[in-house]
Amino acid sequence: MIGDPESGILFVKTSPLMTTHISKATIDAYASSHNETFASVFGKIAAGAKAIINKTATSQTIPDVDTSYEAIGKMIGAGATVSDAQFCFVADINDADWKTYRSIVAPISKALGHLSPPASPEDFVQLRDAPLD
């Protein structure tokens, strides 16, 4: 789960590959309809995401205590960066140059080739926009 306050929250499941997205507009609308701030709702989503990951993980990373999730949500709602990823690189990129540069990153050059724009829309992984409860 990748959260960015400018674009929303992306959920990615890798086996099988499935994605869904909660847009910034959806979060804004939910916040308005519940008399909450965007930051508060964004933090609640983060807390819920961490809770479901921790509760369903084969090895829990933090104690399964509601206050742990609330603390994480409040930190993220206040603008803190929190990550469980071994690494995560985020950037605005121009993938037009990937063909040019992918030979210098041999271990991932073929994977980058798979990320080139597909020949037809059917080749795209479908992204579903999700509402909030």
ABEGO torsion letter per residue (X at the ends): XBBBAAAEBBBBBAOBBBBBBBBAAAAAAAAAAAGBBAAAAAAAAAAAAAAAAAAABABBABBBBAAAAAAAAAAAAAGBBBBABABBBBBBBBAAAAAAAAAABAAAAAAAAAABBBABAAABBBBBBBBBX
